[in-house]
Amino acid sequence: MTHKDLLSCCDCVCYGLGNFSLCVISRHQLAFLLLFLELFKIPRSQAYVFDPAFSPIEISLLTKLGFNILTENEEGKRAVCKTTVFYMLHCGKALYNNLLWKNWSSDKLSKIIILGNSFKSIQERLLSRILRRDYLYIEKSLQAVEEAALPDLSRYSDVFNDTSIHWFPVQKLRTLPDDVWDIRDEPSYQECESLEIIRNQKT
């Protein structure tokens, strides 16, 4: 069985696509998402999208394209039960951190593939103490994540810059010390100066 065949059984969740009816960068990202689903044979019925900025017209179009529209702002806190690709181009760091927290076990992380901002770049751009304080789950995941950068596409540098594919091999996850998995606190971002995500007003 090929990688394409394996991915055809998985779900795809897209966060932070933006207003593609107004923004050419968002339109390119939507086009890439459609091509990605086609290439890896992931039915659109297994694809879920959410952005608090979506307009009614954009939601209507996405529905006609066959996507499932998530109606609640999950803030990235989506637990997986099967292999799931998260399409999160240029999303805020808290969104990645929340996703990792919600799936903080070797079993669940091994089922996650993230197409989004480079974790290595996040590490390089933040002071170690800030990364550990505000984005602890990203910081801890660096010990087990594998990352491959997308090819340099100069024509679309503003669309896909700093974008990588991330996955968590079971073998590497099993090498982490037990105390890493004892971390359970939900991220609060009390001291974070710039959160970069829209919070769920119900929480």
C-alpha positions in Angstrom: 0.0 0.0 0.0 1.4 3.4 -1.0 1.5 6.6 1.1 -1.3 8.0 -1.1 -3.5 5.0 -0.3 -2.8 5.3 3.4 -3.7 9.0 3.4 -6.9 8.3 1.6 -8.3 6.8 4.8 -7.5 9.8 6.9 -9.3 13.1 7.7 -8.1 16.5 6.9 -8.7 19.6 9.1 -8.1 23.1 7.7 -7.8 26.0 10.2 -7.1 29.6 9.3 -7.7 29.7 5.6 -8.9 33.3 5.7 -11.2 35.4 3.5 -10.4 33.8 0.1 -13.1 35.9 -1.6 -11.0 39.0 -0.9 -7.4 37.7 -0.4 -5.3 36.2 -3.3 -3.0 34.5 -0.8 -6.0 32.7 0.8 -7.2 31.7 -2.7 -3.8 30.2 -3.5 -3.9 28.3 -0.2 -7.4 27.0 -1.0 -6.3 25.9 -4.4 -3.4 24.1 -2.9 -5.7 22.4 -0.4 -7.9 21.2 -3.2 -4.9 19.8 -5.1 -3.5 18.2 -2.0 -6.8 16.4 -1.3 -7.0 15.2 -4.9 -3.3 14.1 -5.0 -3.6 12.0 -1.8 -7.1 10.8 -2.7 -8.7 12.2 0.5 -12.4 12.7 -0.2 -13.7 16.2 0.6 -16.4 14.5 2.7 -13.5 13.7 5.1 -12.2 17.3 5.0 -13.2 19.9 7.7 -12.7 23.7 7.5 -13.0 26.5 10.0 -12.0 30.1 10.1 -13.9 32.7 12.3 -13.4 35.2 9.5 -15.4 33.2 6.9 -18.3 35.1 5.3 -21.6 33.5 4.6 -20.8 33.4 0.9 -17.5 31.7 1.6 -19.2 29.1 3.8 -21.7 28.5 1.0 -19.0 28.0 -1.6 -17.0 25.6 0.6 -20.1 23.6 1.3 -20.8 23.4 -2.4 -17.2 22.2 -2.9 -18.0 19.3 -0.5 -16.2 20.4 2.6 -17.6 20.0 6.1 -17.9 23.3 7.9 -17.0 23.3 11.6 -19.4 25.6 13.4 -17.4 26.1 16.6 -14.1 27.7 17.2 -12.1 24.8 18.6 -9.0 27.0 19.0 -7.1 24.0 17.6 -8.1 21.8 20.5 -9.3 18.8 18.3 -8.6 15.3 19.6 -7.9 12.7 16.9 -8.9 9.1 16.8 -7.5 8.3 13.3 -4.7 9.6 11.1 -5.5 13.3 10.5 -3.7 15.9 8.4 -4.0 19.4 9.8 -3.7 22.1 7.1 -2.7 25.2 9.1 -0.7 27.6 6.9 0.4 30.8 8.7 -1.6 30.1 11.8 -0.8 31.5 15.2 1.6 29.5 17.4 -1.1 29.0 20.0 -3.1 27.0 17.5 -0.3 24.5 17.0 0.4 24.4 20.7 -3.3 23.8 21.5 -3.5 20.9 19.0 -0.4 19.3 20.5 -1.8 19.7 24.1 -5.1 18.1 23.1 -3.3 15.1 21.7 -0.5 14.8 24.1 0.2 11.1 24.0 2.4 9.0 21.8 -0.6 7.2 20.4 -2.4 10.3 19.3 0.6 12.3 18.2 1.6 9.4 15.9 -1.7 9.9 14.1 -1.1 13.6 13.4 0.5 15.3 10.3 0.8 19.0 10.3 1.2 21.2 7.2 2.0 24.6 8.6 4.6 26.9 10.1 8.0 25.4 10.6 8.5 24.3 14.2 12.2 24.8 13.8 11.7 28.4 12.7 9.4 29.0 15.7 12.2 27.7 18.0 14.8 29.8 16.3 12.8 33.0 16.5 11.7 32.8 20.1 13.8 33.0 23.3 14.0 29.6 24.9 12.3 30.8 28.1 9.4 32.3 26.1 8.9 29.2 24.0 8.9 27.1 27.2 6.6 29.4 29.1 4.0 30.1 26.4 4.3 27.2 24.0 5.4 24.3 26.1 3.9 21.6 23.9 5.7 22.9 20.8 8.9 23.1 22.8 8.6 19.5 24.1 7.5 18.1 20.7 10.7 19.3 19.1 12.4 16.2 20.6 10.2 13.8 18.6 8.9 15.7 15.5 10.2 15.1 12.0 10.0 18.1 9.7 10.4 18.6 5.9 10.3 22.0 4.4 8.2 22.7 1.3 10.3 23.4 -1.8 11.3 27.0 -2.3 8.6 28.5 -4.6 9.8 32.0 -5.3 6.6 32.9 -7.3 4.5 32.0 -4.2 6.9 33.0 -1.5 4.2 35.0 0.4 1.8 32.0 0.3 4.0 29.1 1.4 7.0 30.7 3.0 8.2 29.0 6.2 5.9 26.1 5.6 6.8 22.5 6.5 5.3 19.1 6.9 5.5 17.7 10.4 5.0 14.2 11.6 5.7 12.2 14.8 7.3 8.8 14.2 6.3 6.2 16.9 9.9 5.2 17.3 11.0 8.7 18.3 7.9 9.3 20.5 8.8 6.1 22.5 12.3 7.5 23.3 10.9 10.5 25.2 11.2 10.2 29.0 8.1 9.4 31.0 8.0 12.8 32.7 7.3 14.4 29.3 4.0 12.7 29.1 3.1 13.8 32.7 2.6 17.3 31.4 -1.2 17.8 31.3 -1.9 21.5 32.0 -4.1 23.2 29.4 -2.3 26.2 27.9 -3.6 29.5 29.3 -1.3 32.2 27.6 -1.7 34.5 30.6 1.7 36.0 30.0 1.7 35.9 26.2 1.9 39.4 24.7 0.6 38.5 21.3 -1.6 35.5 21.1 -2.2 35.5 17.3 -5.5 33.6 17.4 -9.1 34.5 17.8 -10.4 33.0 21.1 -13.7 31.1 21.5 -15.9 33.6 23.3 -17.8 30.8 25.0 -14.7 29.7 26.9 
